[in-house]
Structures are given as C-alpha cells and as structure tokens.
Amino acid sequence: MEPIKSFTSTIVALPIQDIDTDQIIPARWLKVTDKSGLADGLFYAWRYNADGRPKPDFVLNRPDVQGAQILIAGNNFGCGSSREHAVWALQGYGFKAVISTYFASIFNNNALKNGLLPIVVDQETYYQLVSLFDEDPTASVTVDLANQLLILPGDQQVSFPIDSFAKHCLINGVDQLGFLQAEEPAIAAYESAHSAGVRTV
C-alpha cells in the first residue's frame, strides 16, 4: 500500500446520501482480475449514457475536477454489499480519501485495510466543504493524517477520529498482514522466551 501521511488536493463533492456499493461499482465489474481497470466502472451508471458516452452533467466528468484526490460524499456512504471492489475503484480513479458524516461499517473497514482514508466530519464541516467546492472547485484541502487534521482554506483546522492501529498501517503503508510480518522477530523472540520456560510433565 502507498503510505498516507500528509497531502494537499482539490476536492470533488458528490452530496448524495446512501450511496451504496453497487452505485460505486456495478456488479458486472466484480469479475475483473485487474484492479486498475475498476476505475472505468466507478459510478458507471451516473458517469455514462447507455451508449457509453460520458454524461457531461455528472460531476466527475467536469474538466475542472480532474485530478482531485479527495471525495466529499453524502451520509451513509458505502452502504449495501461488502464488495472491496468499491474501494479499489475509488483508489483506481485516484482518490486517497473520502470525507463524509458517516460511512457504512463494512465499507469503512475495507477502506482502512486497503489504504483508502475514510474521514468522518460533523455536519457543519461537511456543508462547509460542499459549499467550498460549489464556490471554488480549484480550492485545496490538506489531509494531515499524522495529526488527524483537515486543513481548509484560511488555515482552518478540523480534527477527525481514526483507529490507532489503522492509522499506523496507513502512515507506514502496510496492511494487517504486512504489519504482522514486520513483527516476526518480536514474535519469534517472545515464543522462544516463553517456550524455554515450559516444563513437560
């Protein structure tokens, strides 16, 4: 996984509540074997017409939002099925973080395990971010994971919560398996020290 420490990016707002994983990535895309190809299926029904042409009125198709790494999403983002493909599609498109007032728990866990940062903010901050995007799509926001801060224009700082273990993994760019593998020397030393003191009867 790519480490996430601190980065600054423009944002793109999709203020729709209850966006489920089938809307994020339709079921027909679950058969692909290459994660990178999932970016093409992200919000497919919203991004494209039946003939495959992009819908010019959908926000991700706007020229002025290309390259944004932060998605502002509505409440209860990622509800529905547990498909990890939803996270992979968002990452493949280029998003490093998604900001919402609430994430479905399974999506939240999948995001953290795969290196996508889900940031929960209060309703006031959420509306402020949506308004910021509406007023100036070129405005940037900084994500400082080490200090668990969002830094908005004008140096406004907003703190956000995150599980300490997930934070460690994201900052160091390791998944749970990678974390355990890195701890192998300590695990081996612990087992050796304790097995030496075990007596057989």
Secondary structure, DSSP 8 states (H G I E B T S, - for coil): ----SEEEEEEEEE--TT-BHHHHS-GGGGG-S-GGGGGGGTTHHHHB-TTS-B-TTSGGG-GGGTT--EEEE-SSBTBSS--THHHHHHHHHT-SEEEES-B-HHHHHHHHHHT-EEEE--HHHHHHHHHHHHH-TT-EEEEETTTTEEEETTTEEEE----HHHHHHHHHT--HHHHHHHTHHHHHHHHHHHHHT----
